[in-house]
Amino acid sequence: MTHHTLARRAAKAAGRLLPDAAGPGRVLRGVDRIEQFSGADQALDRIRDVIRAAPLGRARDALHGRWLGHPAHPLMVQVPVGSWLSAAVLDLFPAQRRAARTLIATGLIGAVPSAVAGWVDWAELHREQMRVGAVHAAANVTALTLYAASLTARLRGREALGRALGMAGLTAVAAGGALGGHLAYRQASGANHAEPIPHLVSPGWHPVVGLAELPDGQPVRRDIEGIAVVVVRQGPQTVHVLAERCSHMAGPLSEGTVRDGCLQCPWHGSVFRLSDGWNVKGPATAPQPAFDTRIIDGRVEARLRAS
């Protein structure tokens, strides 16, 4: 068999795996099947309920990354992933055995808080995202187990076995990372779903609604240039306008609850201050775009507030 024939067969096999003009390929089709697989939904719901019921207090928002302005989990995973990848490089140099062990141990320690943050985020996802996230977590648990076995083998002097287990762990990490990327970019898990608003609403004042049409203290959905906003009247002459879709997972804030000058999303409980859209409570990590308002001849007008 010639090299050209092997190359053609390899290219054909890769074409079946990867997306091309003909379609998504086997890899993406496989991930799509994970998204649509409902057989484990009851088990996932039980896990979600346990995570939501955990008495984390303020630590829950910290794990979500509210203090950071975006999810903390992708940042935290850099410690284990970077440590394990560096250990794989050092495995090429026998004199660096101790350093490789140290890096593997560092990755094992760093994986624990990053996994906790990931599970807290996972419990607030849509159904399809939860399914992919569960497989992502399974791949990472597999990697954690393999690296723990690798470190044990190395400490017992079985270096060849330790390196083999480390490479298997790195493979599992890569698979989990690919699914994590699918979650973040294909499924928009953790993305700011209100970010496009400032780019879609033109500058200046826009008519919104008649003041008499607004019930006091009740969120109402209206549109500005085709963009959905939520309008809340508080008192005779005070009106607040925010982007209607929650920055966390695009929940409908017009179906939310007004309390203590804030609006709570009906889907996952994120709380936004009506006066400026600030995310007072997670899981939302980004504030809600807010509008300045004025009342002219009994009509409410709004303009997008500068950041």
Residue, then its C-alpha position, 0 to 999 in steps of 0.5 A: m500500500t502506497h503512502h498516497t493511498l494511506a494519506r487518502r484513507a486517513a483524510k477520508a476517515a478524518g472527513r467522516l469524523l470532522p465537520d465539512a461541507a456535507g455535514p457535521g461529521r461523527v464527532l458533532r453528531g455524537v455530541d448532539r446525541i448526548e444533548q438529546f439523550s433523556g434516559a438519565d434526566q431523572a438522575l440528573d434532576r436528583i443531583r441538581d436538587v442536591i446541589r441547589a439545596a447545599p447550604l453554601g450561603r454567600a459562597r455560592d455566588a463566589l463559586h459562580g464567579r459573580w465577584l469576577g464578572h464571569p464564571a469562575h470555573p473556566l479560570m479555576v480549571q487552568v490549575p489542574v489542566g496546566s499542571w497535568l500538561s506540564a507533567a506530561v512534558l516533564d515525563l519526556f525527561p527522566a531526571q524530572r521525575r520529582a517535578a512531574r510528581t509535584l505537578i500531578a499532585t498540584g493538579l489533583i489538589g486544584a481539581v477539587p475547588s474547580a470541580v465544585a464551581g463547575w457543579v454549582d454552575w451546572a445545576e443552573l443550566h438548561r436541560e440539554q446543557m446539563r446532559v453535556g455537562a454531565v458527560h464533561a464531568a464524567a470525563n474529568v472524574t475519569a481523569l482525576t482517577l487516572y492521575a491519582a492512580s498515576l501518582t500512586a504508581r510513581l510513589r511506589g517506583r513504578e514510573a512506566l505505569g505512572r507515565a502511562l496512566g498520566m497519558a491516559g488521564l491527559t486524554a480524558v482531560a482533553a475529551g472533557g475540555a472539548l465538551g467544556g468548549h462545546l458547553a461554553y461556545r456552542q451552547a452558550s453556557g456561562a455567556n452573558h445573554a444580555e451583552p448584545i443589547p448595547h449594540l442593537v439599540s440606537p442612541g437617543w430616546h425611544p417611546v416605550v409605553g403610556l404611563a397609565e398602562l403600567p400597573d404599580g410594582q408589576p413587571v411589563r414586557r415592551d419593545i424598543e426597536g424590536i428589542a424586548v425590555v421589562v418596564v416596572r413602575q414604582g410610584p406615580q412618576t418613577v419608571h425603571v426599564l431593563a433589558e428583558r432577557c436575563s444575562h444568565m440564561a435569557g430568562p424572561l424578567s417580565e415574568g419575574t418578581v419585584r421586591d425591595g427595589c429589585l427584580q428576580c428572574p423566574w428561572h434561576g433566581s438571579v436578582f437585579r437592582l431596578s435602578d441600574g441593573w446591577n446583579v445583586k445576587g447570582p447565578a448571573t455574573a453580569p449586570q442587566p443593561a439599564f435604560d434612563t427614563r423620562i415621562i413626556d405627556g404621559r408617555v414613557e421614553a427610554r434611552l440606553r444608559a452608558s456603561 
